[in-house]
Amino acid sequence: MITPDRVQLGDYVLGLASSGFHSNGYSLIRRVIQDQGLSWHDRLLEQTIGEWCLTPTTIYVNLILDALAAGMEIHGLAHITGGGIPENLPRCLPPNRSVQITPWQIPDLFLWLQTLGNIATVDMFHTFNMGVGMAVVVPTLDYRDWFRNRGIECYAIGVVVEGNGTIDNLC
């Protein structure tokens, strides 16, 4: 069982890439599309806006089960859903730990929406996954390659520090 008491000072937080918006923020997305007079058929990067919004949510359960079966030492997990990283990552931390965030490359999809809708960065992080669908707390950064070798982009997004369950330096 993966419980918060396993999370240690100095653990790393790996961010497993999302496939897009997943299932969050669609009311805001619809409002931005409507306010800007866009169509779901308008192109954004290599797809239409509609195709981006219909991209299925990545499901990480089999990947995590495979990681555990391979002997990966996982100290914490947080599925980044509604509320984003600020509301979901603290759930896997003990009361005396926080995470110091390390910036990662936010996918263009989210930056496009933020710019188009003039959405504050803090609101983006509280609404969307910002390219991270699952946070995995581990004792070493070496595990990044394990995920990448299975076709999942993996970012180093933070380190566990002393604290009170907060997510520091997010935006």
FIVEX-521947 format. One line per 5 residues: number of its first residue (from 1); their letters; for each residue x negated, y negated, z negated of C-alpha. Coordinates in pm, 1 decimal. Layout:
<pts>
NUM) a) X,Y,Z | ...
</pts>
This chain:
<pts>
1) mitpd) 0.0,0.0,0.0 | -136.9,-340.5,96.2 | -63.0,-578.3,-190.0 | -192.0,-927.8,-280.7 | -412.4,-792.0,-561.5
6) rvqlg) -646.2,-649.5,-294.7 | -733.9,-995.2,-156.4 | -1081.5,-1101.9,-269.6 | -1281.0,-1423.9,-268.7 | -1476.8,-1446.3,54.9
11) dyvlg) -1237.8,-1226.5,254.6 | -1179.5,-1341.6,609.7 | -847.1,-1408.0,773.6 | -825.5,-1280.5,1128.6 | -549.7,-1412.6,1350.3
16) lassg) -411.8,-1164.3,1600.7 | -294.7,-1348.3,1910.3 | 75.5,-1391.4,1971.1 | 236.7,-1340.6,2310.5 | 387.2,-1689.0,2292.1
21) fhsng) 664.6,-1841.3,2084.6 | 782.5,-1502.7,1959.5 | 1124.7,-1556.9,1801.5 | 1079.6,-1896.2,1643.8 | 1148.4,-2258.4,1720.1
26) yslir) 1396.1,-2209.9,2002.5 | 1630.7,-2486.2,1883.7 | 1340.0,-2729.2,1900.0 | 1224.8,-2592.6,2236.4 | 1575.5,-2632.5,2382.0
31) rviqd) 1596.3,-2989.0,2252.6 | 1260.8,-3083.7,2407.6 | 1354.5,-2923.3,2741.3 | 1689.2,-3105.0,2743.0 | 1548.2,-3441.1,2627.7
36) qglsw) 1282.1,-3429.2,2899.4 | 1531.1,-3336.4,3171.2 | 1348.4,-3014.5,3250.6 | 1484.7,-2685.6,3378.0 | 1405.4,-2335.1,3258.2
41) hdrll) 1284.1,-2280.0,3617.1 | 1018.9,-2553.1,3599.7 | 666.0,-2416.3,3604.9 | 438.7,-2436.7,3305.4 | 90.0,-2301.7,3356.3
46) eqtig) 129.8,-1965.5,3533.1 | 498.3,-1901.9,3447.0 | 829.9,-2083.9,3434.4 | 943.3,-2231.3,3104.3 | 1215.8,-1967.6,3096.9
51) ewclt) 965.1,-1685.8,3145.0 | 756.2,-1818.9,2856.3 | 1061.9,-1827.1,2634.0 | 1164.0,-1473.9,2735.5 | 819.5,-1321.7,2674.3
56) pttiy) 878.1,-1038.9,2426.0 | 743.4,-1075.8,2074.4 | 428.1,-874.2,2013.9 | 490.5,-597.9,1761.5 | 178.3,-523.1,1558.2
61) vnlil) 284.7,-224.2,1347.3 | 121.8,49.7,1557.8 | -197.0,-153.7,1592.1 | -218.4,-201.8,1214.4 | -142.0,165.0,1148.7
66) dalaa) -417.5,261.0,1394.1 | -657.6,20.6,1221.1 | -583.4,177.7,883.4 | -618.7,529.4,1027.2 | -957.3,426.5,1170.6
71) gmeih) -1070.3,330.7,819.4 | -1035.1,-46.0,845.9 | -1024.4,-204.1,503.3 | -724.0,-437.4,518.0 | -668.2,-647.8,206.5
76) glahi) -365.1,-845.0,322.7 | -120.2,-890.6,607.9 | 113.2,-1171.8,702.7 | 346.3,-1166.1,1001.3 | 360.5,-1525.6,1124.1
81) tgggi) 729.3,-1589.0,1185.9 | 957.7,-1885.6,1116.1 | 777.7,-2123.1,883.4 | 448.3,-2055.4,1057.5 | 121.1,-2000.2,878.8
86) penlp) 196.8,-2239.0,587.8 | 497.7,-2037.6,472.8 | 393.0,-1682.8,564.7 | 21.3,-1648.6,486.6 | 57.7,-1741.1,115.9
91) rclpp) 288.6,-1440.2,68.5 | -5.8,-1201.9,95.0 | -225.5,-1395.0,-153.4 | -251.8,-1348.0,-527.9 | -167.6,-1659.2,-733.7
96) nrsvq) -534.2,-1753.8,-785.8 | -637.8,-1750.7,-417.4 | -597.8,-1989.8,-126.0 | -714.4,-1986.2,234.9 | -948.3,-2244.7,381.7
101) itpwq) -846.6,-2258.4,746.5 | -1101.4,-2258.2,1027.3 | -969.4,-2417.8,1348.1 | -906.3,-2188.3,1643.2 | -817.1,-2256.1,2005.6
106) ipdlf) -443.4,-2326.5,2006.2 | -292.1,-2188.9,2330.1 | -196.8,-2448.2,2591.4 | 169.7,-2345.8,2568.0 | 197.2,-2491.2,2217.7
111) lwlqt) -7.7,-2801.5,2298.9 | 213.4,-2867.7,2603.0 | 530.4,-2848.9,2392.3 | 379.6,-3067.1,2119.4 | 278.1,-3336.3,2367.2
116) lgnia) 599.8,-3321.0,2568.6 | 819.9,-3340.6,2259.5 | 595.1,-3579.4,2063.7 | 601.1,-3331.8,1775.5 | 379.3,-3394.0,1473.5
121) tvdmf) 105.8,-3134.7,1421.0 | 235.1,-3049.1,1074.0 | 579.8,-2980.0,1221.1 | 429.1,-2758.5,1490.5 | 249.7,-2548.5,1227.6
126) htfnm) 565.6,-2519.4,1015.5 | 778.2,-2413.4,1313.5 | 560.0,-2205.9,1544.1 | 291.1,-1938.6,1513.3 | 47.3,-2159.4,1709.2
131) gvgma) -93.4,-1855.2,1885.9 | -130.1,-1631.9,1578.3 | 135.8,-1363.4,1544.8 | -24.3,-1167.8,1259.8 | -283.1,-1264.7,999.1
136) vvvpt) -503.7,-983.6,872.0 | -716.4,-1033.7,559.8 | -1036.4,-828.3,575.9 | -1380.0,-819.3,409.8 | -1581.2,-864.0,731.2
141) ldyrd) -1560.7,-1046.7,1062.5 | -1691.4,-732.1,1232.5 | -1332.8,-609.7,1266.2 | -1263.3,-870.9,1534.6 | -1422.2,-646.4,1795.3
146) wfrnr) -1201.3,-352.2,1693.7 | -889.7,-555.3,1779.9 | -1042.2,-706.1,2094.2 | -1138.2,-358.8,2217.6 | -766.9,-274.5,2201.5
151) giecy) -666.3,-571.7,2413.1 | -562.8,-808.1,2132.4 | -736.7,-1144.1,2115.6 | -851.0,-1202.2,1760.5 | -954.5,-1532.1,1604.4
156) aigvv) -1138.2,-1597.8,1277.5 | -889.4,-1843.0,1125.0 | -993.4,-1873.4,763.4 | -1164.2,-1756.2,449.9 | -1018.2,-1677.4,107.8
161) vegng) -1121.6,-1920.5,-166.0 | -1024.1,-1990.5,-525.1 | -698.2,-2176.2,-542.8 | -328.3,-2163.4,-610.3 | -177.8,-1996.1,-304.0
166) tidnl) -215.4,-2287.7,-67.1 | -331.9,-2300.7,291.5 | -596.7,-2573.3,309.9 | -724.1,-2770.1,611.3 | -448.4,-2641.4,840.3
171) c) -382.1,-2964.3,1022.1
</pts>
